[in-house]
Amino acid sequence: MPNPADAAMRVAQFDELGGLMAWTPGGGIRVPDLVVYGDGTVVAGARRTATLSPDAYADLVSTARTGLKGLPQDPPSKLVITDGSSATLGVRFADGTFGTVRVNNGFLGADTGYPGRLLTAYRALKGLRLPETRPYTPASVVVGYGCSSTCSTTETLNGSAAAVARASCKPAYEDPQQGGTRTCIWRYALPDELTSPAR
């Protein structure tokens, strides 16, 4: 069940990447599409947040644990799509370990060899129905420097340093073009990043 003391503990996540999907920053500045924390908080793309009910939280974590249990990070698939996108599912198991499984996004409705329980977990995470979301605006930000498709360095800032970064750097998700290097880009820090040393 959700626990307020676990507000910074990542318990599940879902992320899609690759293929013909729109550009998003990488190199430490990028975040999963959806991250669920131990107190029931959900952060979507470091831009929106919501809080799951205890029942919704319990169902999601249980489904994800069942779906990913015992699977390798890259389970074999009968279906290979060149330049196709993939999805990464993640969950924290009861023993405290965090496991991830990457699947081919083209597997829905196809005979791929993936177990049915993995498909169930995929649908639960990808199709998670959030209660009303609100803007996600913590005081800390993560800044990437020298960014094109990746960033050469990153750091977590708070206080006045975070305010300077927001004023002088580009928002991480604003520019859809990959070409060229940006001096710096920023995004809001996730709850588990807020516990990292920051200045």
Salt bridges, closest charged atoms under 4 A:
ASP15 OD2 - ARG30 NH1 2.57
GLU16 OE2 - LYS126 NZ 2.99
ASP33 OD1 - ARG30 NH2 3.90
ASP74 OD2 - ARG102 NH2 2.77
ASP111 OD2 - LYS78 NZ 3.44
GLU155 OE2 - ARG199 NH2 3.14
ASP175 OD2 - ARG182 NH2 3.51
ASP192 OD2 - ARG10 NH2 2.89
GLU193 OE2 - ARG187 NH2 2.84
